[in-house]
Amino acid sequence: MSEPVLKAEGLTRQLSGDVPVTLVQDVDIEIGRGEFVAITGPSGSGKSSLLYLLGLLDKPTGGKLWLEGSEVSSLTEEQLADLRLSHLGFVFQSNFLLPEFSARENVEIPIRRLGRSSENEARARALGLLKDLGLEAQVEKLPHQMSGGQAQRVAIARSLANNPAVILADEPTGNLDTVSSAIVRDILKKLAREKGRTVVVVTHDLGFAAECDRRIQIVDGRISPLA
Amino acid sequence: MPLFLNIALRHLLARRRQTLVSLMGIALGTAFFLGISAMMQGSESDFIHRLIDNSPHIIIQDEYRNSQIQPVARLYPDAVVQMHRVKPETETRGIRNYKQDLDYLRRLPGLQASPMLQGQGLLSFAGKDMGLSLNGMIPKDIETVSTIGQYMVDGSIKDLVEDPDGIIIGTELARVLSLERGEAITVSAATGQSHAFKILGIFHTGRAAFDETEVFLSLKRTQALLDRPNRANAIVVKLADPYQAQTVAAQVEAHVGYKSVSWQEASEDILSTLALRNIIMYSVVSAVLVVAAFGIYNVISTVVMEKQRDIAILKSMGFHADDVLQIFLLQGIILGISGCALGLPMGTAIMCALGRLTFKFPGTSQLTQMPIDWGWKQFAIAGSFAFVAAVGAAVLPARKAAQLKPVDILRGGGM
């Protein structure tokens, strides 16, 4: 495998309190460029917590993490935010689109925040991404005017807005019907296989996990060997 | 449109009704601030205007501010000196060499000065005795150093220039003694001197006591009546810029040695009361804006509470804490600017309406207009206070939003 896009060594996340709670413990992981990886495990096992650590949304209390070869565990909140903006894309179980903005505007927001494109360029890129995902007819619709599947595809388009190296998806099909779920799975698969993006998916759906290149099983916050 | 401004606007527009209510709070607060301050400022300016008009800007009196040190005390400053059988020099009261002082004063720019001899007189007429305050002045100077000419209702001050045996009296005195212009009255003084004067004019200032007791007559005749030839016990000064009175008074006092009292010093107690009244007024009106600011705090706090999920997703996308802070501060700025934009014209309308109000006070036939005064300063104070209140109200919720950790919301927690 070439140099990993994401690499973790002894990654640990503990919540402090009267009774400390360990969410993720001593996780070693390497995810290569273009890999399509599923993280599975029972509810409360720490899958999402691991994804938040890999997505730089949460800071580990132990261990080290590398993104595209750079050690990121000790970066400041602002530096982590900059990395999330330019290197990472997120898709959540709920689409989490901003309700006052149209599909196109939702996709434009991260592009405009990055500040490397003009308003017209941002608009063109957002329209292109929405078109690629079959949403030409929905570009000016508000989130509540779209179906769950369409809104989730807009969320995927938004995650791709700044051409990130890694897409992190937390139960992206969890709220969708079978048809929409299949479409979303297909899009994520294509992103990895055809566009060469690294896709890390947290899922309960073992069928979906089986379609991935690799499956990582988490039990009680630790990587557990697959049965 | 800039991204943060766009997001801030959409947040506010999503809660139109609540936004409008808080906006109106700021707008009305600003408008009332302007209206009330214009009234207070107007009444203060009117009062000061009357004060400046109706009293000398500076009056040089025939007394010293500090008692003079005896020569022996000056010689032995650290000793205890006891003297016996000291007989104080009998001195005729009045300003010595007042003509030289007048020459000096008249050389100063923007200044008019005239000597005056004030004293008490008695008018006996038709069996009634009336005490009078005699104001002996150089007739041709009366109109340059006083405003009494503006209050003439019958006759003219100029007549006194032509007839030094004339007298100008007030309407109250004329009414009490049934006097009319052209009639002769005899005024006597404590010196035993008396003189017959012809009434050349009648004034009405509206102040009953003044109109009843003050009379204006020639300086020469007053000196004769009071048996104080070539004496003046005051020099009245009018300035082109009355607000320079304190500085000029100090300069004059340093030169002539006599106590020079500016109108500000003479009315210190009233001016302090006005300053105190202004503090109370601005505090009360500011309180209106502070209450309005709570409306803005409420709106932005509600938006922050409702938009936790959106804030989390913005931060997960890569927005910094400062970006989120800016978005919510912008909401305060938008409300502040919009509140000012609505409130300032509303305030102007209120001020115009108040300026048109007229009153008729009992006992007067004239309509009195509500004194209103406004200037750029009031607009600046009202606008900036409203703006600061609105932005200040946004600070706390904006900081709360900025501190939100996206992972806490994504895990299903809250703030």
Interface residues (C-beta under 8 A of the other chain):
Chain A: S48 S49 Y52 G55 L57 D58 E77 E78 A81 D82 L83 R84 L85 S86 F90 F92 F96 L98 P99 E100 F101 I109 P110 R112 R113 L114 R158 D170
Chain B: L3 I7 R10 H11 L13 A14 R309 D310 A312 I313 L314 K315 S316 M317 G318 F319 H320 A321 D322 D323 P406 V407 L410 R411
